[in-house]
Amino acid sequence: MRELKSRKWVVLLGGVLALAVAGGAIAYWTGGGTGSGSATAGTSGTVALTATIGSGIALGLHVPVTFKAANASSSAIRVTTVHLVGVEADAGHSGCVTADFTMEDVTQNHDVPAGATAETLPQNGTLVYADTAVSQDACKGATLTLTLSSV
C-alpha cells in the first residue's frame, strides 16, 4: 500500500511539475507589456557658399572657380550641386553685361560637417566669359560677385 501511495505521489508531483514548466513557457512566449518612446527628427539647414575666381578672366576665356561652404547647423548638410544664379559687377562698372558670364552646374555630392566654417568642396567650376560681337569694355577691371545656390 505504501508503494502505491509513493507511486501516486511521484505521478502527481511529475504532473504538477510538467504543468508548471508548460505554464512558464507559455507565460514567457505570450508575455505582454506597454511602453512609449519619442525622438525628434533633424531639420534641414543651409550652407553659406563662397567662390574664388581664378585670375585672368577675359573675353573668350574659361577660368576655374573653387568653392567653400560654411555650415552653422548641428548636423552635416549634403551639397549635391552648386548652381550659378547670377553675376554682378561692382558699382563702378554698371555698364558691364554680366549675362556674358556663365558657369555650368557643378556636381559636388559632399557632406559639409556640422560647424564647418570653410569646408573646401571637392569639385571646381569653370566661369566662362563669352566673346560677343559688341564692345565689352565696360567689364574691364570689374570686381565680380557670384550669387550661388546649392541643392
Helices and strands as residue ranges (DSSP letters): H 2-29, E 48-53, E 62-70, E 77-89, G 91-93, G 98-100, E 101-102, E 106-112, E 119-120, E 125-129, G 137-139, E 144-150
